[in-house]
Amino acid sequence: MDNAIYKSRRVNLTEDLPNNSVLLIPGADTQYRNADSAYAFRQDSNFYYLSGFCEPDSLMVIVNNNDGINSLIFVPPKDKLKEIWDGYRAGPEGAVQDYLFDKAYDNSEIDKMLPEILFGCDQVLYPIGKKNGFDQKVIDWTTEAGNKDRHSKSINILDASSIIGNARLIKDDHEISLIKKACDISAEAHIEAMKNVKDEESEQAIESMYVHEFSKRGGRFTAYTPIVASGENACVLHYIENNKKLNKKDLLLVDAGCEYEMYASDITRTYPIGGKFSKEQLEIYNIVLEAMNAAIDKVKVGNNIMEPQEISEKIITNGLVKLGLLQGDPEELHQKGAYKDFYMHKIGHWLGLDVHDAGDYMEGDNFMEFKPGMITTIEPGIYISNAMDVDDKWKGIGVRIEDDILVTRDGNENLTKKVPSDPAEIESLMS
């Protein structure tokens, strides 16, 4: 992407900062799996959103004052030997020339320079609690800055999570194109898995199929650890063991999405391992599908984020009453939250650089209203574990269906509709 876009984001964000304030955004550090074996580096999402810079151990500083300097960055220094082993480093000169920062310095200068930068400002902002050890560093730098002159005013420390997160919440055209690509890759992987699941014997084999299909299409990394849950395992919401043998009579719930050029996708489909839904499986599935479609219809400008949630709860409650899994008046049962034994999570979450993306869910005292450029998941489910007090024919059925929905000016766009969710289409694809 043209690095001028990142510079523009920094400038725009400055307008949301208090006067005479400094915003600090730390980058990610190299993480080690064991000994000296490092994980593939993945930049902090806030840092990447405002810089496009993908080197570890860096720090961004955005300043809102009158001295004409808007953005600074501290980066790893040029080092010929390290570049031979680990690859190119931009260094301070490259950070200014290529990434369009006003000024850049070696990261070895951070502790010396930060108190000077903070001296005289009214407020320092940063994402509090997001990086281990960084809170204390900010306190130390701020304390040192305040001690430079006993007559200077105190510097307030504020949380910048909402300011940055709500900027990220509205996706621009380039971001939307990347997320669409991630969704297409993931959709194609789900389709391939549906076609081939009958030939596999374990959850692990299915997981490896997804990872392979992602990677060969350009999504080298998963956006999160895939959930490949057969039978009873689907009733564990974040099941990631993915190591059980498959039973042809069970359903398979797969929650898997790739990351493409830093942007996430998130798709869940539930399908019969043997290729055909049983009567009970289909009855549960159809309730979830009805809730899914009704919730998607509620994702539009002017509605708030709880409207899809509420309609999904009501449809699931009503469906469970019809099947005899809940007894009583559906409206009263909904008000009491009786559905929560079967449907215990929220309808969705924001999607972007992170699979559970940044951005608030409240505007003041009210729920956030949908706006063009937002992307949310919609993912209702019903989970009936073996431990529940229900007829045995329902036990071990877990169903979730999830699509990624872009809010548009005149409605919404389902970015993952390529993957069948209609049960007849699923069975046809698997035959």
C-alpha positions, 0 to 999 in steps of 0.5 A: 500500500502507498505509505502516504495512506499511513501518514494520512491516518497519523495526521487524521488521528492527530485531530482527535488528540487533546491539545498539547498531547503526545500519543505513544504506540509501541510496536510488537517485539520478537517472540520466542517459541523456545530457546532461540527459535522465534515465531514469525514476527507479526506487528502490533495492529495499532502500530501497523495501522498507523505506520505500515512498518514491520520491524520489531522493537519500535515505538511511534510517537504522534505529537499534537502541538504547534512545533510542526513535528507530527510524527516520530518513530524509534526503530532498530538501527542499521546493522550489517551483520544482523541484516545478513542473518535476519534481513533488511532494516530500514533504519531511521533514514529509511523510516523518514524516506520510505515511511514518511515520518517527520523524524526517526531515531535508533531505538536505543535512544528511547529512554533518553529522548522520551522524557524530553519529548514529553516535557511540557505536554499536558497529556500523554496517551497510549493503549493502557494494559496492551503490552507487557511492561510498557505501562511502567515505562510510560510512568517512568518517562512521564515522571522523569519529564515532570521532574525536569522542572519543579514548577511545571504542571503535571502530565496526565496519562490517558488511555488511547484505546478508544481513540485508535480503535474507533479510527480503525473501526471504519475501513477504507476502500483498501482495507475492504479489498484486503478483507474481501481477499482474505474472505475469498481465500477462507471461503474457498478453503471451507468449500474444499474441506466440505468436499473432502471431509468424508475421506478424512479420519481426524480433526487434525487432518481437517485442520491441516487441510484448511491451513494448506488451502489458505497458504496455497492461495496466499493466506500464509497465516491463520487469523486465529487458531482454527476450531475443528470440533466434531460431535460433542467437541462443538459444544466447547466454544473455543475448542482447539485440541483438534485431535479426535477421530471423526465419527460419520454420524456426527456434525463437524463445526469448523471455525477457521479463517486466514489472514491476508496481508495483515487482515483477518477473515472469520468463517464458521460452518457446521456440516455432517461428516457423513454427508447427510444431516440427521433429522435432529441435526437438521432441525437444530441447524435450521433454527440457527440458519433462520437466526443467522439470516434474520440477524444479517438483515438487521446489520444496516445503517441506523440500527444498533449492534444489539438488534441482530443479537436480540432477533437471534435470541428470539428466533432461537428461543422460539425454535427451542420451544417448538422442539420441546427443548424449552418449555413455556411462553417464548417471550417470557423465556427470552426475557428470562434469558432461558436460551443462554443454556443453549446460546451463551455468546454474543452474535458477533464482533468487529473484524479487521486487522484483528479477528476480534478487532478494535473499536467500541461497542458503546457510544456514550451510554448507548449501543454503537450504531452501524456505519458504512465501512464497519465489518462485523461477524454474525455467528449465532449458535446452539450447543447441546452437550452430553451433560444437559438434561435433555432427550438423548437424541439431541445430545452432542449436537453443536451448530454455529454458522458465521459470516463476515458482514460489511455495512454499506450505505444502502444495507450490507454485503455478505463477504463470505456468502460463497460458502454454502450455509443452506443445508441442501446446498451443503449436502449437494456439495458433499455428495 
